[in-house]
Amino acid sequence: MGRLSTHVLDTSCGRPAVGMTIDLFRMENIGWQRLKTVLTNTEGQLSEPLLADDELVVGRYRLHFHLGAYFRTMGVTLPNPPFLDEVPIQIGIADPSLHYHVPLLCSPWSYATYRGS
């Protein structure tokens, strides 16, 4: 069965982003509904997929990465407000039998993402 997963790499220091908060939303008839909030582990990953098997359905999803809070926790001095505070990545799931992996590469000043494997 399919699954949705993510991991985060802190490119400003070349290591996994440990302890970053990520919110997961799905678009429903009444708007964006929060499904869960998770924290990255020591590898910048999650201990289990965000969604798997029957939880993953066709639809629009948004992963909301809390960059500002993460970098403040790491002791980075950020302007107020920070250049990047919360980064939403919106994706579409067309075939829930597949693996959708959404890596985030980030620094206080930039981010990149792609569909990984």
Long-range contacts (C-beta under 8 A, 24 or more apart in sequence): 1-52, 1-53, 1-54, 1-56, 1-96, 1-97, 2-52, 2-53, 2-56, 2-93, 2-95, 2-96, 2-97, 2-98, 2-99, 2-100, 3-49, 3-50, 3-51, 3-52, 3-53, 3-56, 3-99, 3-100, 4-49, 4-50, 4-51, 4-52, 4-56, 4-61, 4-93, 4-100, 4-101, 4-102, 5-45, 5-46, 5-49, 5-50, 5-99, 5-100, 5-101, 5-102, 6-45, 6-46, 6-50, 6-63, 6-101, 6-102, 6-103, 6-104, 7-40, 7-43, 7-44, 7-45, 7-46, 7-101, 7-103, 7-104, 8-40, 8-44, 8-65, 8-103, 8-104, 8-105, 8-106, 9-44, 9-103, 9-104, 9-105, 9-106, 10-44, 10-70, 10-74, 10-106, 10-107, 11-105, 11-106, 11-107, 11-110, 12-71, 12-76, 12-106, 12-107, 12-108, 13-74, 15-44, 16-40, 16-42, 16-43, 16-44, 16-45, 17-44, 17-70, 17-104, 17-106, 18-42, 18-44, 19-70, 19-73, 20-44, 20-65, 20-66, 20-67, 20-69, 20-70, 21-65, 21-66, 21-69, 21-70, 22-46, 22-50, 22-63, 22-64, 22-65, 22-66, 23-63, 23-64, 23-66, 24-50, 24-51, 24-61, 24-62, 24-63, 24-64, 25-61, 25-62, 25-63, 25-64, 26-59, 26-60, 26-61, 26-62, 27-59, 27-60, 27-61, 27-62, 32-62, 56-93, 56-96, 56-100, 57-93, 57-96, 58-93, 58-94, 58-95, 58-96, 59-92, 59-93, 60-90, 60-91, 60-92, 60-93, 61-90, 61-91, 61-92, 61-93, 62-88, 62-89, 62-90, 62-91, 63-88, 63-89, 63-91, 63-102, 63-104, 64-88, 64-89, 65-89, 65-104, 65-106, 65-111, 67-106, 67-108, 67-111, 71-108, 76-108, 78-108, 82-108, 83-108, 83-109, 84-108, 84-109, 84-110, 84-111, 87-111, 89-113, 91-115
